[in-house]
C-alpha cells in the first residue's frame, strides 16, 4: 500500500508504534504532536486538537505534502485523574475536549476528502477503561466511552460511502503514562489480566494496522479490545 496516513498523537507510545507500523507497510505517514519535536524518520505537524485552527493547518500541511488523508488514526489523549468528589470542572471538561471533542474535530476534517473519494479508514483509540470503568477516571472513561458511541454512529453514516470506522480499546500498555505508576499498582493491574502481563505498544499497533488495511474492508463499527482478556464480559 502507499496511502496517505495521519496519526493524531503519534510522537510517542501507542501512536508512534502505529505510525512506524504503517510506515513499514509502505504507507506515507505523518504524525501530529503538541510540543517538542517529531520522532526521527517521520514527518510531523504541530497540532493541538483543542484548537480548530491548528487542526485545519495540520491537515493543509499533510494534504500538500502527501495528498488527502486516506487513513486516519486518532490516538491523542490526556489524563487528569482525580476522584469525582475532588475533581474541578476543568479537570472533567478539558479531558473531554481533548479526547472526545478533539476526535470530532479531526475526523470531521478528514471525512471531507474521504466522502469525495468514497474511500477511507478511520481508527479511534479508546481504552479498556471505557468498557469496565476505573476509580478516579470518570473523566477519562467518559471520554473514551464516548469515542465508542461516536465511532459506531459514524460507521453507520459513512459505511455507504466506502469508509470504515473502528475502535481499538487498549488495556495495560507499556507507555510513559503507565511507567509513572507505582510498582505496586502496576502489579495489581497485571494480576487482573488473564494473560498475566502488560503489552508493548507494537501489539496495539498490529491491531490498528489490520483495521486500517484493505483486508479489513468488511469490518466496521467494531470495538477491538487489546487488553490480554481483562475486559471479558463487558
HELIX and SHEET records of a PDB file:
HELIX    1   1 UNK A   13  UNK A   24  1                                  12    
HELIX    2   2 UNK A   52  UNK A   66  1                                  15    
HELIX    3   3 UNK A   84  UNK A   86  5                                   3    
HELIX    4   4 UNK A   89  UNK A   96  1                                   8    
HELIX    5   5 UNK A   97  UNK A  101  3                                   5    
HELIX    6   6 UNK A  102  UNK A  117  1                                  16    
HELIX    7   7 UNK A  129  UNK A  132  1                                   4    
HELIX    8   8 UNK A  138  UNK A  158  1                                  21    
HELIX    9   9 UNK A  159  UNK A  161  5                                   3    
HELIX   10  10 UNK A  176  UNK A  179  1                                   4    
HELIX   11  11 UNK A  183  UNK A  191  1                                   9    
HELIX   12  12 UNK A  201  UNK A  211  1                                  11    
HELIX   13  13 UNK A  214  UNK A  216  5                                   3    
SHEET    1   A 7 UNK A  43  UNK A  46  0                                        
SHEET    2   A 7 UNK A  28  UNK A  33  1                                        
SHEET    3   A 7 UNK A   4  UNK A   8  1                                        
SHEET    4   A 7 UNK A  71  UNK A  74  1                                        
SHEET    5   A 7 UNK A 120  UNK A 125  1                                        
SHEET    6   A 7 UNK A 163  UNK A 170  1                                        
SHEET    7   A 7 UNK A 223  UNK A 226  1                                        
END                                                                             
